[in-house]
Amino acid sequence: MPREISIFGVLAPSLLLVFLLAVVIHIGVDWLCGHFGIYKHVWHRSLFRLCLLVCIFGALALVIY
């Protein structure tokens, strides 16, 4: 996989695109957690959301690299 991807002549690191994909997935998973009431069982909602984003990003980065 290339380290940099050209987007309209601008070189962007490939991990930036992976991060943007992780944010989109995180929005969907966050909506599902709120819809099914999972946040009622979580001690600190903001910390849980941050950890969820980091886990999704890490999993995508490991799969691609």
N, CA and C atoms as a LAMMPS dump frame, in Angstrom:
ITEM: TIMESTEP
0
ITEM: NUMBER OF ATOMS
195
ITEM: BOX BOUNDS ff ff ff
-5.0000000000000000e+02 5.0000000000000000e+02
-5.0000000000000000e+02 5.0000000000000000e+02
-5.0000000000000000e+02 5.0000000000000000e+02
ITEM: ATOMS id mol type element x y z
1 1 1 N 0.842 -1.173 0
2 1 2 C 0 0 0
3 1 3 C 0.888 1.238 0
4 2 1 N 0.562 2.238 -0.805
5 2 2 C 1.385 3.447 -0.83
6 2 3 C 1.28 4.227 0.479
7 3 1 N 2.37 4.867 0.825
8 3 2 C 2.383 5.654 2.06
9 3 3 C 1.626 6.967 1.898
10 4 1 N 1.618 7.515 0.668
11 4 2 C 0.91 8.757 0.407
12 4 3 C 0.012 8.575 -0.806
13 5 1 N -1.155 9.188 -0.743
14 5 2 C -2.122 9.09 -1.826
15 5 3 C -2.368 10.497 -2.354
16 6 1 N -2.364 10.651 -3.676
17 6 2 C -2.589 11.944 -4.293
18 6 3 C -4.089 12.174 -4.461
19 7 1 N -4.587 13.225 -3.829
20 7 2 C -5.993 13.615 -3.942
21 7 3 C -6.028 15.011 -4.539
22 8 1 N -6.39 15.097 -5.817
23 8 2 C -6.426 16.368 -6.546
24 8 3 C -5.087 17.092 -6.477
25 9 1 N -4.016 16.349 -6.56
26 9 2 C -2.68 16.924 -6.561
27 9 3 C -2.096 17.177 -5.185
28 10 1 N -2.842 16.888 -4.142
29 10 2 C -2.361 17.087 -2.775
30 10 3 C -2.034 15.719 -2.201
31 11 1 N -0.824 15.57 -1.689
32 11 2 C -0.428 14.288 -1.101
33 11 3 C -0.967 14.18 0.325
34 12 1 N -1.737 13.131 0.552
35 12 2 C -2.305 12.88 1.876
36 12 3 C -1.793 11.542 2.377
37 13 1 N -1.437 11.462 3.653
38 13 2 C -1.004 10.172 4.184
39 13 3 C -2.154 9.168 4.152
40 14 1 N -1.828 7.93 3.902
41 14 2 C -2.873 6.91 3.785
42 14 3 C -3.599 6.684 5.11
43 15 1 N -2.927 6.921 6.221
44 15 2 C -3.601 6.762 7.51
45 15 3 C -4.664 7.836 7.746
46 16 1 N -4.551 8.97 7.067
47 16 2 C -5.591 9.991 7.177
48 16 3 C -6.902 9.463 6.593
49 17 1 N -6.814 8.788 5.475
50 17 2 C -8.017 8.207 4.879
51 17 3 C -8.586 7.093 5.743
52 18 1 N -7.713 6.316 6.366
53 18 2 C -8.172 5.267 7.284
54 18 3 C -8.87 5.897 8.488
55 19 1 N -8.341 7.009 8.979
56 19 2 C -8.959 7.7 10.114
57 19 3 C -10.336 8.24 9.739
58 20 1 N -10.465 8.808 8.55
59 20 2 C -11.765 9.326 8.114
60 20 3 C -12.787 8.198 7.983
61 21 1 N -12.351 7.055 7.488
62 21 2 C -13.23 5.891 7.423
63 21 3 C -13.621 5.427 8.828
64 22 1 N -12.681 5.466 9.757
65 22 2 C -12.967 5.077 11.142
66 22 3 C -13.978 6.029 11.78
67 23 1 N -13.889 7.303 11.457
68 23 2 C -14.846 8.276 12.008
69 23 3 C -16.246 7.996 11.472
70 24 1 N -16.354 7.672 10.197
71 24 2 C -17.662 7.364 9.609
72 24 3 C -18.252 6.102 10.254
73 25 1 N -17.44 5.088 10.435
74 25 2 C -17.909 3.863 11.097
75 25 3 C -18.288 4.152 12.541
76 26 1 N -17.497 5.002 13.201
77 26 2 C -17.766 5.349 14.597
78 26 3 C -19.109 6.058 14.74
79 27 1 N -19.45 6.908 13.799
80 27 2 C -20.741 7.599 13.866
81 27 3 C -21.883 6.582 13.822
82 28 1 N -21.759 5.589 12.962
83 28 2 C -22.788 4.555 12.888
84 28 3 C -22.868 3.71 14.143
85 29 1 N -21.722 3.302 14.657
86 29 2 C -21.701 2.48 15.876
87 29 3 C -22.198 3.298 17.068
88 30 1 N -21.859 4.576 17.115
89 30 2 C -22.316 5.449 18.196
90 30 3 C -23.836 5.585 18.16
91 31 1 N -24.391 5.705 16.968
92 31 2 C -25.848 5.794 16.846
93 31 3 C -26.496 4.497 17.32
94 32 1 N -25.91 3.362 16.938
95 32 2 C -26.458 2.076 17.365
96 32 3 C -26.388 1.911 18.884
97 33 1 N -25.293 2.346 19.485
98 33 2 C -25.163 2.25 20.95
99 33 3 C -26.215 3.109 21.652
100 34 1 N -26.462 4.29 21.114
101 34 2 C -27.493 5.143 21.698
102 34 3 C -28.891 4.601 21.467
103 35 1 N -29.112 4.02 20.311
104 35 2 C -30.435 3.505 19.963
105 35 3 C -30.805 2.28 20.804
106 36 1 N -29.843 1.407 21.065
107 36 2 C -30.122 0.187 21.826
108 36 3 C -29.885 0.343 23.329
109 37 1 N -29.512 1.529 23.796
110 37 2 C -29.389 1.779 25.23
111 37 3 C -28.141 1.219 25.871
112 38 1 N -27.092 1.051 25.106
113 38 2 C -25.848 0.522 25.664
114 38 3 C -25.195 1.543 26.592
115 39 1 N -25.426 2.819 26.335
116 39 2 C -24.801 3.861 27.149
117 39 3 C -25.32 3.891 28.585
118 40 1 N -26.432 3.229 28.847
119 40 2 C -26.942 3.146 30.225
120 40 3 C -26.017 2.304 31.097
121 41 1 N -25.275 1.39 30.484
122 41 2 C -24.422 0.457 31.22
123 41 3 C -22.96 0.885 31.244
124 42 1 N -22.666 2.065 30.719
125 42 2 C -21.286 2.545 30.615
126 42 3 C -21.053 3.584 31.699
127 43 1 N -19.909 3.5 32.351
128 43 2 C -19.606 4.411 33.444
129 43 3 C -19.358 5.829 32.956
130 44 1 N -18.533 5.994 31.938
131 44 2 C -18.161 7.321 31.437
132 44 3 C -18.378 7.326 29.931
133 45 1 N -19.446 7.979 29.499
134 45 2 C -19.858 7.913 28.095
135 45 3 C -18.806 8.487 27.145
136 46 1 N -18.233 9.629 27.477
137 46 2 C -17.248 10.247 26.586
138 46 3 C -15.992 9.405 26.461
139 47 1 N -15.54 8.833 27.557
140 47 2 C -14.356 7.979 27.526
141 47 3 C -14.63 6.711 26.715
142 48 1 N -15.823 6.162 26.848
143 48 2 C -16.202 4.981 26.071
144 48 3 C -16.229 5.293 24.58
145 49 1 N -16.756 6.448 24.214
146 49 2 C -16.804 6.839 22.803
147 49 3 C -15.4 7.032 22.243
148 50 1 N -14.505 7.642 22.999
149 50 2 C -13.132 7.828 22.55
150 50 3 C -12.429 6.483 22.375
151 51 1 N -12.597 5.597 23.336
152 51 2 C -11.969 4.273 23.242
153 51 3 C -12.526 3.478 22.073
154 52 1 N -13.798 3.643 21.803
155 52 2 C -14.408 2.967 20.66
156 52 3 C -13.802 3.461 19.348
157 53 1 N -13.59 4.768 19.229
158 53 2 C -12.967 5.332 18.033
159 53 3 C -11.533 4.834 17.874
160 54 1 N -10.794 4.789 18.957
161 54 2 C -9.404 4.317 18.901
162 54 3 C -9.351 2.843 18.512
163 55 1 N -10.258 2.044 19.037
164 55 2 C -10.281 0.614 18.681
165 55 3 C -10.648 0.4 17.222
166 56 1 N -11.61 1.159 16.713
167 56 2 C -11.989 1.031 15.308
168 56 3 C -10.832 1.453 14.411
169 57 1 N -10.198 2.576 14.734
170 57 2 C -9.061 3.057 13.935
171 57 3 C -7.907 2.066 13.972
172 58 1 N -7.611 1.543 15.148
173 58 2 C -6.532 0.562 15.271
174 58 3 C -6.808 -0.705 14.491
175 59 1 N -8.039 -1.179 14.533
176 59 2 C -8.403 -2.391 13.806
177 59 3 C -8.294 -2.178 12.29
178 60 1 N -8.776 -1.035 11.812
179 60 2 C -8.663 -0.748 10.377
180 60 3 C -7.218 -0.595 9.945
181 61 1 N -6.418 0.076 10.751
182 61 2 C -4.998 0.266 10.401
183 61 3 C -4.256 -1.071 10.381
184 62 1 N -4.562 -1.955 11.326
185 62 2 C -3.917 -3.26 11.34
186 62 3 C -4.338 -4.131 10.162
187 63 1 N -5.59 -4.028 9.772
188 63 2 C -6.073 -4.817 8.64
189 63 3 C -5.416 -4.339 7.344
190 64 1 N -5.256 -3.036 7.188
191 64 2 C -4.7 -2.495 5.944
192 64 3 C -3.184 -2.682 5.9
193 65 1 N -2.5 -2.458 7.01
194 65 2 C -1.057 -2.585 7.013
195 65 3 C -0.667 -3.983 7.438
